[in-house]
Amino acid sequence: MSTETSMRAAIYTSKGPAAEVLRVVDKPVPEPGVGEVRVRVSFSGVNPSDVKSRSGVASRAGGFPEVTPHSDGAGTIDMLGAGVDAALMGRRVWLFNGQWERPFGTAAEYIVLPASQVVPLPDDISFEVGASIAIPLMTAMHAVQSCGSLLGKTVLVPGAAGSVGFYITQLASAAGARVIGIVSNEDKAKLARSIGATDIINYKTESLVDRVQALTHGLGADAIIDVDAATHAPHYGSLLRFGGQAVVYGTNQPPVTMPFGPMILGFIRVYFFIVYKLPPHLMREVLDGVNAVLSRPGFRHPNTAIYPLADIVAAHEQVERGANAKVLIKL
């Protein structure tokens, strides 16, 4: 158990550009309350939702006067609150929802949070991977689980080489799907193929609808697992076959429009979700699925770009540019 009384943490007290609002300060080391644990953070994961909250694009910071950002992380439990299983002391863990509906995230040397939000990390899995899996892999897991059986189905994966798409591509392929990866350049195409994509569409140089129609012999795909509903929803009726499903976990613009005629005539189903708010039974399914694949031989994780806490501004800026890696802060 640490006897330190102060820690380094990143904070912001107003929203705006990273260079203008983020700073690193000394804060008191928190102590866990009833049902909580304290984690000595080794790595903090930076996600697009974190930079959107800090910039003001999204309102997920909850209006708190001071925020320590980031929801994902990994480290070692070094203090237990009352009522917590003593066997957790000293355990290596990954954690989720660190800064969801609370001001204290993982961009700090210590974090206190409910014991239900920490998950044991296998000894053969690094802290870097542990800090990479919460939002990306949990989102991918629920998205694929919500599709039902994918054996013999065709699935469209926009952003197939991104943090979430990287996992979706692997999971859908392992479930027996034909994955059509949608990417923006040849490097991402090569990566998507290497993790299970059967076919590739470069949306920068090809017509997405025309290529999907050609690849599916005019039928459309069985499902699309979508990172950008604003771009793709107007075309769901053409991208999906009769009775097809769109599983939506993100959008680049808040307004999302869908043409009524093709959607109703195609019996298209649309399912929106946000991983932070999964009901308990779905959260359990997701965590069980994540634990299972973490130990699966050959299961791959995205490359990482690691920054010290002092360079958190640069880390946020890389995510905003469209990071070709999972961005982490080393504590």
Buried (B, 14 or more C-beta within 10 A) or exposed (E): EEEEEEBBBBBBEEBEBBEEBBEBEEBEBBEBEEBBBBBBBBBBBBBBBBBBBBBEBBEBBEEBEBBBBBBBBBBBBBBBBEEBEEEBBEBBBBBBBBBBEBBBBBBBBBBBBBBBBBBBBEEEBBBBBBBBBBBBBBBBBBBBBBBEEBEEBBBBBBBBBBBBBBBBBBBBBBBEBBBBBBBBEEEBBEBBBEBBBBBBBBBEEBEBBEBBBEBBEEBBBBBBBBBBBBBBBBBBBBBBBEEBBBBBBBBEEEEBEBEEEBBEEBEBBBBEBBBBEBEEEBBEBBBEBBEEBBEEEEBBBBEBBBBEBEBBBBBBBBBBEEBBBBBBBBB
